[in-house]
Every structure is written in structure tokens, then in C-alpha cells.
């Protein structure tokens, strides 16, 4: 089966609820939209694979929607077209060399190739990645809460707890640490058995991080982990925080590639690695990141760039097939009005445990009408 066409389609999707971090803010409701890119790979076997990119220019190695779209349509498509899908690892290698360190466009193509290959072989993508680590194909989810007031945090946590959630990821690193501490305390009071983790998205300097993590740890009655408290390019600072605080430290923006993970392990800078397919350049390299982490005694967590249905499905396949991913994950989108997936009922979140559908490829049926309606080119 050979690739005959690669196309990137920019779309802008309404966001139901606002979500703020120390790096970015997405307003919800009538004024809120989020840019994505749908990647379509067509083949001579009459099989079409779909991938997705959730661009974020504010990130290290981040790109805009327009840059991702143009790079794929103008530069990367010719590298992929005419190639055998079965040789996916070689294609990814070539794309990485061509872009020299920009993983976002590669990730969209990688997902579409995996989807096409799974459909062609009649197997789910998780089987292409080694098979599910549990026979029931399930994994645990956390509930994510953005930067907001303490009353809103507590209300969000209470609503999620009513649905069975006990693991909460809370964004911090904003301008008002006192309000963040109060919000964490409010969640702990509202849901006494809550397992709370915090994510600063590089929001602090090392000494500041040590002080604030200790404060939040006390407010939470013990945090389960702290994610990327300092800037991505200061492994020494990350190590200093890890050595000074009680909760385990998770590396996110600092951990894109297998080489990054090896460097983090050598520096003793983190306990856990956040694998995001946008960072790794897709599923193929995502498995490499997990392998290097495991070889160095690190556990993993699957993160999200607030992908829609296609990207969330890919992350679910990675999660369910990777033994070293042990922490509850937030890969299923909680904010978009439209997932761009026609069979989104099979991918709907109903509580803190998710079961990956047993369907070929990524297991999604693209909503072509929605893609056409929301495209921006």
C-alpha cells in the first residue's frame, strides 16, 4: 500500500469552556475557538488515514496553524507521497531530518499513517504498538482544571467527583499564588479523597518553585506530583526543585525526544516523563520516548495539547499499549464543542476509566461535513 496524497486542512473549532494556563488562554463560549490541523493521507489501496495537529506557538518548538499547514502541503507531502505505508519508521526518520527539530507537522502525518496502516491490516493501532497492556483495553483518567478562582475550582472538582473522578490536574504558575493555594485547598476540602497534581507550565524560577510547591503541597494534604515547575531548558533548576520538594517531579516541556529523556535521567531532574504526541512527533517516536524512560527507571504519563477526537484517539492507543504509562491521564478532550469525529459516542468520557474501542486503525470515523464547515483555508 503506497501513499498517493497528503493534505493538511486547517480548522477552527469552538471551545465550550475557557481554559487558562501560565502559557496560554483559550476563552470559551461564543468567543472561544481553538485552531487545529486535520491531516489526510490517501493510498492506492482505497484506504484513507487521518491525523491531527493541535498547534501551540507559545511552546518550545511550537508552530502556528498556518506554519504547520504550509509545511505539510508545500514541503513534507512530496517526501511521503509514493512511499510504502508499511515503511512508516523510515518515513518518520526522513521527515525529522527534513524539519530538523520541529515535531508538530510530523505528528499529524505519523498519526494518519498509523491510522491507514491499521485499517489496511484490519487491526487497531494499539496492536501496531505492541498490544494492550490490559485485556479490557482500559486506562484511568484525571480531570483537568485551568487557572481560575478558588470557588470555581471547588465547583469544578465537585462536579467531576460526582462523575467518579478523584485524580485532578490543576494549572498553576499564574500571577496570584495565594489564590492558587486557596483553590487547591478548596478542592481538597470539597473532595477529601482527591489526588491532586499541579502543572506550572514553566511558570516559576527554581527557588520560587521550591517555596510554592511546598505551599501547595501543604494545601493539598500531599500533592501526587508537580509538573514542569521551571523553564524547559534548565535541567539543573529542575533537579534542584526535585531534590528539595516531597512530590515527584514530572518533566513536560523539557521532554520532547528520546535524547531529552536520556538527558533528564542523567541529570536526575525528574521522576516522570509527560509523553505528548505533539512533542514526540507522533506515535512511532512516542514509543521510543517511553522505551528510553523505562530503561532509565522513569515512569510516564500521557499528556494532551487539547486535541480533538483524532488526536485524543491516538493518545489513547499509546496509553493503553505502553506499560510504563502508569499515571491517570488527561488525553480525552473536555472542552471542544465538536470533536470532528462522527462516532464520537464511542469516544465519549463517562467517568474516570476509559475503554479504547476495538476497531481498525485509530477507531475513528471522521466527520467530513464538520471538517468542511470549520475549515479556514
N, C-alpha and C positions, 0 to 999 in steps of 0.2 A: 504494500500500500504506500503510494507516494503522495506527497503534498502537491496540490495543484494551485492553491491560492491561500494567501494570508492577508486578512483585513482587520484593521483596528477601527472601532466605531466609538467615538466619544459620546457619552450620555450624561445628562444632569438629572439626578433623581431627588425628589422631595424627601426631606427628613422630618419625621413625625415629631421627635423630641430633641431639644437642644442638648448639646454635649460639649463640655469645655474641658480642656487640659491646659497645662502650663505652656504648651507649644502652639495650640490652635483652638479655635472655637467654631462650632457649627450651629447656627441658630436653627431652631425648629419651627414648625408651624408653616404659615403661609409664606414666610420669607426665607425658609431654610431649604437649601439644596446641597447636594454633595456630588462632586464630579467623579466619574468613573470612566473606564475604557473597556468595552467588550471586544475580545479578540476571537475571530472566527478563522478556523483552519479547515479548508476543504481538501478532499482527497479524490484520487481516481477510483476508489472503491465505493463511491457514493456514501461515504461516512463523513460527517462534519463534527469537529470538536470545538468546544467553546472554552475560553478562558476569560479572565477579568483582571483589571488593574485598578487599584484604589490609590491614585496618585496623592502624594503629600510633599509639596515642595519644601516645607519647613524642615523636613528630616535630613539627616546626613545622607548623601547620595540621592536625595529626593528630586523628583521631576514634576513638572506641571502636566495636566491632562493633554495640553496641546503638544508638549515635547514628546510624551510617550506615544501619542498617535502618529506624529510625523516620523519619529524614529522607526516605528514598526512599518508603516506604509511605504516610506521612502528608502529606508536603509536595510532593515532586517528581513523584510519579506523575501527579497531576492536570495538571501542566504538560506532560507528554509524551503522555498518552492523548488520542487523537483527532487527533494530528498526523501528517503525512506523513513516513515514514521518510526519503525522499529529501531532505528539508529538514533533515537532521541538523545541519549547521553552525548553523542558526538555533536549533534546539532546544538545542544546547550553549551558545550565547550566552545564551539565556533562563535556563537552569539556573545558569550562572555568576553572572548578575545576581541571581538569587533567593538564592543562597547567599553571595555576596559574599566569596569568598576561601577556601572550603572545597572542595578539588578531589576528595576521596575519593569521595563519593557520585556526583559527575558522571562519574567514571571508570568506575564499574560500568555506568551507563546507556549511556555512549558506546560501550563495548565491545559491549554487547548490540545496540545499534542498528547498528553496523558488521557484526556477525555476521548479523543479519536481512537487511540490505541486500545483502550479498554472496550469501547464499543465494537471495534473490529474483531477483537478476540472473544467478545461476549463475557467479559469479567469486570467486576468493579475495580476501580483504581486502587483500592486498598490491597487487592490481591497482587497488583503490579508492584506494590511497595513492600511485599513480604507477607501479607495476610493479616487479618485482625488479631490483636493480642488477646481478645476475649471472644468466645464463640457467639455471644449475643450482640457483638458489634456496638457496644455502648461505651460512653465516657461521661465524666462529670463536668458540669458547667458551673462557672461563677456568675454573679450578677454584677455588672459594672455601673458605677455611679460617678458622674463627672463632677467637676468643681462647682459647688453651689452652696446655699445656706444650710445651716445645721437642721432646721425644721424640714426642709425639702429632702435632705439626705435621709433623715429618720423615716419620713413618709415613704420614700422610695424603697428603703430597706424593709419596712413593714409590709408593703405590698408584695415585694419579692418573697419575703419569708412566708406569706400566706400561700404562695405557689410552691413552697417547699425549699427555696434557696436558703443556704446557710453560709456559703462562701461568697464574700463580697470583695470586689476590687474597687478601691476608691482613689480617684485622681486628686493629687495634692501638688504642692510646689507653686501655688499662686502667691498673691501679694499679702494675704491675711492668714498667717499661720494660726492665730488664735481661733479664727472661725473654723479652720480645718480641724483643729484639735477638738473643738466643740462638736463638730459634725461627726467625727469618729466616735467620740464619747456618746453622742446621741444614738448612733447605730448600735453601739454595744449595750446601751440601756434598753433600747427598743427590742433588740433581738439578742437576748442574753447568751445564747449559744452560737452567736455569729463568729465565723472565722474571717477576720478582716486582714486584707493586704492593702498596701498603698503603693501608688505609682507616681513619682515626682517628675517623670519625663525630663530629667537633667536639670531640674529647677533649682538646685542648691549648689553651693560651694562645699568642699569636704567638711570643714569644721562646723559650718551651718547645718549640714546634713546630719552629722552625728547628734547635735543638740536637738534637732527637730524630730529625728527618728525616735530618740529616747522619749520625747514628749508624747508623740503619737502612740508609741508602744504602750506607755502607761495608760493613755486614754482608751485604748482598745482592749485593755486587760491582756495584752500579748498579741502583737501582730504575727501573722503567719509568714510574711515576707515583706521586704521593701524592694521596689523595682526602680532601677536606674536613677539613683538619687543625685548623681553628679554628671557632668558633661561626658559625652561618649568617648572623648579622646584622652581622658585622664585615668588610665588604669591604676596608677599609684593612688589617686584620690579615691577611687572605688575600693581599692584594697584597704585603705585607711578606715573608711566607713565600715567595711565588713568586719575588720578586727575590733572595732570599738562598740558595735551595737549587738544586741541579742538576736533580732530576727535574721533569718537567712537573707542574703542579697541576691537579687536577680538582675542579670545584665540583659538589656534590651537594645537600645541604640548603639551600644558598644559591640554587639554581636551580630554581624551580618554574615560572615563567611566561615568556613571551617578554620581558616587561618586565624581569624579573630578569636574563635573559641579556644584554639590552642594557646594563643597569647594570654587570654584571660586566665586559663588554667595555670600557665607558668607563673603568672603574676600573683596568683592566689586572690584574685579580685572579686570573685563571685562564687556562689554555691549553685546557682540555677541559670539556665540559658532560656531566653524567650525566643522561640522559633517563629518567625513570621515569614510567610512565603514571599511577601513583597521584598523583604530584606535578602533572603537567600537566592532569589531569582527563580523560585518555583519549587516543585516537589522533588525533583532529582537532587538538587543541591541541598534542599532541606533535610533529606535523609542523611546526606554527608555530614551536615552540622550535628545532627543527633548522634551519629556514629562517633564523631570526634569528642563530643561531650561525654558520651558513655565511656569512651576509652580513658578519659581523664577524671572519671569519678563524679561527673556533674549530672544532675537531673535536669529535665526540661519541662517547658510549659509552652503551649501553643497560643500565640497572641493574634490579635486582629488589627487590621488597618480600617476597620468598619467596612469590610467588604459586603457586597450584596450576595445574592444566592449562589452564584457560580463560585466566587472566591471562598465563601464560607464552606461550601461543599468540599472544595479541595482541602481546606484546612482540617475539616472533619475526617477525611480519608487519611491524612497524615497522622492525626491524633490517634485514631483507632488502630493504626498499624505500627506504632512506634513505642516499644516497651519503656524507653527512658522518659517518655512524657507521662508524668505522674500527677501533676497538679491540676485541679479543676480549671477549665479553660473558658475563654470568652469568645470563641470563634463564630458563634451564631449571632447574626446582626439583630440588634434590639431597636434600631432607630429609623430605618428606611420605610417609606410608605410602600415602595414597590421593589421586590427582590429581583425582578426581571426573569423570574423562573415560573413557568406555567404550573408545574406540580409542586408549588410551594407548601401545600398541605403536608407533603411527605417530609418537609424540612422545617416545619413549624416547631418552635420550642414550647414544650408543655411540662415545665418543671426542671429540676436540676440535673436530670440524666437524659442524654440524647442517644438515640439508636440510628446508626447510619443505614439508609436504605440499601437493600441488596439488589442493585441494578447495575447494568454495564456502564463503564465509563465513570464519570463523576456522579451519575444518577440524577442529573437534572435535565429538564426539558425547557429550553429557552423560550421565553415569551417574546416571540418575534414582533408582535404588534406593539408591545410596550417598548421594546428596543427602538423600533422605528419612530414611535411617538416622542420618545425622550432624547433622541439623538440630537446633537448640536452642530453637526457639520453641514 
